[in-house]
């Protein structure tokens, strides 16, 4: 995860809050389908800003527990502060890389969203998630097909941004289009009886419609360092994306999100 291309810290957490708000309705449905219930012990791997961790803590109630792990110490500190401010005593956060074997074990439900797409060896991390679950525990993953993003009408700035993002991610050995490959990964990891769905939010207004502009701004340092764009080119793309998002007649989508869950043997 050392080559994660999206900015971390406070700005990164603010971006992830927008993503989480946009995806929460479908994530909530997924967790309910997978069988989350009061009293469960849950692990959120690569939890980012901790939004899903806190939501899971509410779902499992005071008799349950939700733990979030992420390599970004600043995000983990802010997430813990969120838990304290919202008086969610059954949520905790630890600084831990997703590739570390120190997850702990015995969890009833182990979850990851938009994590495997950033990894050069997603299968190894999926196996760590499985090992962290108790026998009969539930493994839940959501990840994206970046190539499925669409807008209406066509937006050249979006096409350029998506191309730059894909090149950065692939240059690090990761896969921006991992979503459709999740069933095969689950089977390679030893999981069977897969439960599958997919969703794709799209917006005509609101901050969620600006997610690609916000992502562009958060990957700008990496794009400039990689020689993919100059600061002036980033500024021009950002301005064009902002204008597109502000137009009430346009539509902007998120990636297609593939959702899978299965029980550990």
C-alpha positions in Angstrom: 0.0 0.0 0.0 3.1 2.3 0.0 2.2 3.4 -3.5 -1.4 4.4 -2.8 -2.0 7.3 -5.2 -4.8 9.2 -3.5 -3.9 11.8 -0.9 -4.4 10.8 2.7 -4.9 12.8 5.9 -7.7 15.3 6.5 -8.3 16.0 2.8 -8.4 12.3 1.9 -10.8 11.7 4.8 -13.1 14.5 3.5 -13.2 12.8 0.1 -13.9 9.4 1.6 -16.8 10.9 3.5 -18.5 12.0 0.3 -17.9 8.5 -1.3 -19.3 6.9 1.8 -22.4 9.0 1.9 -23.0 8.2 -1.8 -22.5 4.5 -1.4 -24.0 3.9 2.1 -27.6 3.0 0.9 -26.3 0.2 -1.2 -23.6 -0.8 1.3 -26.3 -0.9 4.0 -28.4 -3.2 1.8 -25.4 -5.5 1.2 -24.5 -5.8 4.9 -28.1 -6.6 5.7 -28.2 -9.2 3.0 -25.0 -10.7 4.3 -26.6 -11.1 7.7 -25.1 -8.4 9.9 -27.0 -8.3 13.3 -26.7 -7.1 16.9 -23.9 -8.7 18.9 -21.6 -9.3 16.0 -17.8 -8.6 16.0 -16.9 -6.9 12.7 -13.6 -5.9 11.1 -13.4 -3.2 8.4 -10.1 -3.6 6.5 -8.7 -0.5 4.8 -11.4 1.4 6.5 -10.3 4.9 5.3 -12.2 7.6 7.1 -14.0 5.0 9.3 -17.5 5.8 8.0 -18.5 2.2 7.4 -16.9 1.1 10.6 -19.0 3.5 12.6 -22.1 2.5 10.7 -21.4 -1.2 11.4 -20.9 -0.3 15.1 -24.4 1.1 15.1 -25.9 -1.9 13.4 -24.3 -4.4 15.8 -25.3 -2.4 18.8 -23.6 -2.1 22.2 -23.4 -5.9 22.5 -21.3 -6.0 19.4 -18.0 -4.4 18.2 -16.7 -2.9 15.0 -12.9 -2.4 14.4 -11.4 -0.4 11.6 -7.9 -0.8 10.4 -6.0 1.4 7.9 -2.4 2.4 7.2 -3.2 6.1 7.5 -2.5 7.1 11.1 -4.0 10.6 10.6 -7.3 9.1 9.4 -7.4 6.6 12.2 -6.9 9.4 14.8 -9.7 11.4 13.2 -12.0 8.4 13.0 -11.5 7.6 16.7 -12.4 11.3 17.4 -15.5 10.9 15.3 -16.5 7.8 17.4 -15.9 9.7 20.7 -17.9 12.7 19.5 -20.8 10.6 18.3 -20.6 8.5 21.5 -20.1 5.2 19.7 -18.3 3.3 22.3 -18.2 0.0 20.4 -16.0 1.2 17.6 -12.2 1.2 17.6 -9.5 2.0 15.1 -6.0 0.7 14.6 -3.1 1.8 12.3 -2.3 -1.3 10.3 -1.5 -2.0 6.7 -3.9 -4.2 4.8 -1.0 -6.5 3.9 -0.1 -7.2 7.6 -1.0 -10.5 9.1 -1.9 -8.9 12.4 -5.6 -8.5 11.9 -6.6 -10.7 14.8 -9.1 -13.5 14.4 -12.5 -14.7 15.4 -14.5 -12.0 13.7 -18.1 -12.7 12.7 -17.9 -10.4 9.7 -14.9 -9.1 7.8 -15.5 -6.3 5.3 -13.5 -4.3 2.7 -14.7 -1.6 0.3 -12.6 -0.1 -2.5 -9.4 -1.7 -1.0 -8.4 -4.6 -3.3 -8.3 -2.3 -6.3 -5.3 -0.6 -4.8 -3.3 -3.7 -4.1 -0.7 -5.5 -6.2 -1.6 -8.8 -4.5 -5.3 -8.6 -3.7 -5.6 -12.4 -3.3 -3.1 -12.4 -0.3 -5.1 -9.7 1.4 -8.4 -11.5 0.8 -6.9 -14.6 2.4 -5.9 -12.6 5.4 -9.5 -11.4 5.6 -10.7 -15.0 5.6 -8.2 -16.0 8.2 -9.5 -13.2 10.4 -13.0 -14.6 10.3 -14.3 -17.4 12.6 -15.5 -20.6 11.0 -18.8 -19.7 9.5 -17.9 -16.0 9.6 -18.9 -13.8 6.7 -16.5 -12.2 4.2 -17.9 -9.1 2.4 -16.2 -7.2 -0.4 -17.2 -4.2 -2.5 -14.9 -3.1 -5.3 -15.0 -1.2 -8.5 -15.0 -1.4 -12.3 -13.5 2.0 -13.0 -13.9 1.5 -16.8 -17.7 1.6 -16.3 -17.8 5.3 -15.2 -20.1 7.3 -17.5 -21.4 10.8 -17.8 -23.9 12.6 -20.1 -23.1 14.4 -22.2 -19.5 13.6 -23.0 -16.9 15.4 -20.9 -13.4 15.4 -22.3 -11.9 16.4 -18.9 -13.4 13.3 -17.3 -11.9 11.1 -20.0 -8.5 12.6 -19.4 -8.7 12.3 -15.6 -9.9 8.7 -15.8 -7.1 7.8 -18.2 -4.5 9.5 -15.9 -5.9 7.7 -12.8 -5.8 4.3 -14.5 -2.2 4.7 -15.7 -1.1 5.6 -12.1 -2.9 2.7 -10.5 -1.7 0.2 -13.1 1.9 1.5 -12.9 1.8 0.4 -9.2 0.7 -3.1 -10.2 -2.9 -2.6 -9.0 -6.1 -2.9 -10.9 -8.7 -0.2 -11.3 -11.1 -2.7 -12.9 -10.9 -5.4 -10.3 -14.7 -5.6 -9.7 -15.7 -8.2 -12.2 -12.8 -10.4 -11.1 -13.9 -10.7 -7.5 -15.8 -14.0 -8.0 -12.7 -15.6 -9.3 -10.6 -14.2 -6.5 -13.1 -15.5 -3.9 -12.9 -19.0 -5.4 -9.1 -18.9 -5.6 -9.1 -17.9 -1.9 -11.2 -21.0 -1.1 -14.7 -19.4 -0.7 -17.7 -21.0 -2.3 -21.5 -20.4 -2.4 -20.9 -16.8 -3.5 -23.6 -14.1 -3.2 -23.2 -11.5 -5.9 -24.8 -8.1 -6.8 -23.6 -4.9 -8.4 -24.7 -1.2 -8.3 -23.8 2.0 -9.9 -24.9 5.4 -8.4 -25.2 8.4 -10.7 -26.1 12.0 -9.8 -27.5 15.1 -11.3 -26.7 17.4 -8.4 -25.0 17.6 -5.0 -21.5 17.0 -3.8 -21.5 13.4 -4.9 -21.6 14.6 -8.5 -18.2 16.4 -7.9 -16.4 13.2 -6.8 -14.2 13.0 -9.9 -13.1 16.6 -9.6 -12.3 15.9 -5.9 -10.5 12.7 -6.7 -8.5 14.6 -9.4 -7.4 17.1 -6.8 -6.4 14.3 -4.4 -4.3 12.5 -6.9 -2.8 15.6 -8.4 0.5 15.4 -6.5 1.0 11.8 -7.7 0.0 12.7 -11.2 2.4 15.6 -11.4 5.2 13.5 -9.8 4.7 10.8 -12.4 4.9 13.3 -15.2 1.3 12.6 -16.4 0.2 16.2 -16.1 1.4 19.7 -15.1 -0.1 21.7 -12.3 -1.7 24.0 -15.0 -3.2 21.0 -16.8 -4.6 19.7 -13.5 -6.1 23.1 -12.8 -7.7 23.2 -16.2 -9.2 19.7 -15.9 -10.5 20.6 -12.4 -12.2 23.7 -13.7 -13.8 21.9 -16.6 -15.0 19.1 -14.3 -16.4 21.7 -11.9 -18.3 23.4 -14.6 -19.8 20.0 -15.8 -20.8 19.1 -12.3 -22.5 22.5 -11.7 -24.7 22.1 -14.8 -28.1 20.8 -13.7 -28.6 19.1 -17.1 -25.6 16.8 -16.8 -25.3 13.3 -15.3 -22.2 11.9 -13.6 -21.7 8.4 -12.4 -19.5 6.6 -9.9 -17.7 3.4 -10.9 -19.8 0.2 -11.1 -19.5 -1.4 -7.7 -19.4 -5.2 -7.5 -20.6 -6.7 -4.2 -19.8 -10.2 -3.0 -20.1 -12.1 0.2 -19.5 -15.6 1.3 -19.1 -17.6 4.5 -15.8 -19.1 5.6 -15.8 -22.9 5.9 
